[in-house]
Amino acid sequence: MSISLLFIFTGYFFVYNTSKKTVLNTNTFLVNWIQDNLNKSKIIGVFFLGIASVFLMSKFGYTSGVLIFLMNLLLVFSLSIIINPLKIMSYKHLIVLFCILFSVEYIL
């Protein structure tokens, strides 16, 4: 589940940063590459979202997988739109968060 959430966030990150209206908070190499290669970035983002949806559909079944994918998609979209302008989260925070989620999922 946390791996699919990571794929959803990565796909959303690629698609979100291809927007011309996006105000870039950081000028990292990845964000600059995404802005320079818009078509490739959109394809990569949709590919990650597709992998997450296929993974969830194979794990939970078609209907449940689609519903869980859509709920996770809405969760990631809404949280990143709220938190991104506040500049609270950084890449280090996200890596730590996904490591904690991954370890808690497999311990329990």
C-alpha positions in Angstrom: 0.0 0.0 0.0 2.8 2.5 0.9 4.6 1.6 -2.4 1.5 2.5 -4.4 1.2 5.7 -2.4 4.8 6.5 -3.3 4.1 5.9 -7.0 1.0 8.1 -6.8 3.0 10.9 -5.1 5.8 10.6 -7.7 3.4 10.6 -10.6 1.5 13.6 -9.1 4.8 15.4 -8.6 5.8 15.0 -12.2 2.4 16.1 -13.5 2.1 19.0 -11.1 5.4 20.5 -12.0 4.7 20.4 -15.7 2.0 23.1 -15.2 2.9 26.6 -16.4 1.0 28.1 -13.5 3.0 26.3 -10.9 5.2 28.5 -8.7 8.4 26.5 -8.2 9.5 26.6 -4.5 12.9 25.0 -5.1 15.2 25.0 -8.1 16.5 21.5 -7.8 17.9 19.5 -10.7 14.7 17.3 -10.9 12.3 20.3 -11.0 14.4 22.1 -13.6 14.5 18.9 -15.7 10.7 18.5 -15.4 10.2 22.1 -16.6 12.6 21.7 -19.5 11.1 18.4 -20.7 7.3 18.8 -20.3 6.2 16.0 -22.6 8.5 13.4 -21.2 7.6 14.5 -17.6 3.9 14.1 -18.3 4.4 10.6 -19.8 6.5 9.6 -16.8 3.9 11.0 -14.4 1.1 9.2 -16.0 3.2 6.0 -16.1 3.7 6.1 -12.4 0.0 6.7 -11.8 -0.8 3.8 -14.1 1.7 1.5 -12.2 0.0 2.5 -8.9 -3.5 1.8 -10.2 -2.5 -1.6 -11.7 -0.7 -2.6 -8.4 -3.8 -1.7 -6.3 -6.2 -3.4 -8.7 -4.1 -6.6 -8.6 -3.9 -6.5 -4.8 -7.5 -5.6 -4.0 -9.5 -6.5 -7.1 -10.8 -4.3 -9.8 -13.5 -2.3 -8.1 -11.8 -2.0 -4.7 -8.5 -1.2 -6.4 -10.0 1.6 -8.4 -11.8 3.1 -5.4 -8.6 2.9 -3.2 -6.6 4.4 -6.0 -9.0 7.3 -6.4 -9.1 7.8 -2.6 -5.3 7.8 -2.4 -5.1 10.1 -5.5 -7.5 12.6 -3.8 -5.5 12.4 -0.6 -2.2 13.1 -2.2 -3.6 15.9 -4.4 -5.4 17.7 -1.7 -2.6 17.5 0.9 0.1 18.6 -1.5 -2.0 21.5 -2.7 -2.5 22.6 0.9 1.0 22.0 2.2 3.1 22.9 -0.9 2.5 26.7 -0.7 3.2 26.8 3.0 6.7 25.3 2.4 6.4 23.0 5.4 7.5 19.8 3.8 10.8 19.2 2.1 12.1 16.2 0.2 13.9 15.0 3.4 10.6 15.0 5.3 8.9 13.0 2.6 11.6 10.4 2.4 11.4 9.9 6.2 7.6 9.8 6.1 7.6 7.1 3.4 10.3 5.1 5.2 8.2 5.2 8.4 5.0 4.2 6.5 6.8 1.4 4.7 8.3 -0.1 7.9 5.0 0.2 9.9 3.1 -1.5 7.0 5.5 -4.5 7.0 5.9 -4.7 10.7 2.2 -4.9 11.4 
